[in-house]
Amino acid sequence: MLLNVALVFLAYLAGSLSSAVIICKLMQLDDPRKHGSKNPGATNVLRLHGKKVAALTLSGDVAKGLLPVLAAHFLLLHFSSNNHDLIVALTALAAFCGHVFPVFFGFQGGKGVATFIGVLFGMYWPLGLTFVGVWLAMAYLFRYSSLAGLTAAALAPVASALLYPSRAYIIAITVMAVILFWRHRSNIRNLLEGKEDRLDKNGD
């Protein structure tokens, strides 16, 4: 029980580390929470500071979702055999919620796409691969990062049901997808009104 609680709690703390804010501060760049779309995520960092800083941000956001889930798999396999899928799913959800609602940054975090990718790869790598494939296809076709992320998130529970039909996984992934949609509500409004910025647009 103690191990299970520790995994979930530490995953939330890991998720609460904002890659965008930390990297921009270390590189003495403008805080992405105060410029552009004011979202501390890789897309806004890309528009504000370029590809290199965005790549670092993206890597950090994926890693803080991936590593806690991989750690949960490893530790549960070696020290606990009860409710493996449930604890892994809760660990994934905690890391994701840490990114979206970070305790270290006033519970004002990112929109969750990169961390969602990380936890999916950690839970079962074909789920992460499916998400990335859908994202890339949609981004290539329509050039909207938000639309690509929303489409991939909407299909993620379906992918879980087909590729890894664990009830705990499906529920956790569905909850994360719903939160991701909620965090993208302004993007959805902009898409419907034709005001959403494209990936190839300079500035925000």
Salt bridges, closest charged atoms under 4 A:
ASP31 OD2 - ARG33 NH2 2.67
ASP61 OD1 - LYS64 NZ 3.55
ASP61 OD1 - HIS99 ND1 3.97
GLU193 OE1 - LYS195 NZ 3.40
ASP197 OD1 - LYS201 NZ 2.97
ASP200 OD1 - ARG198 NE 3.57
ASP204 OD1 - ARG47 NH1 3.06
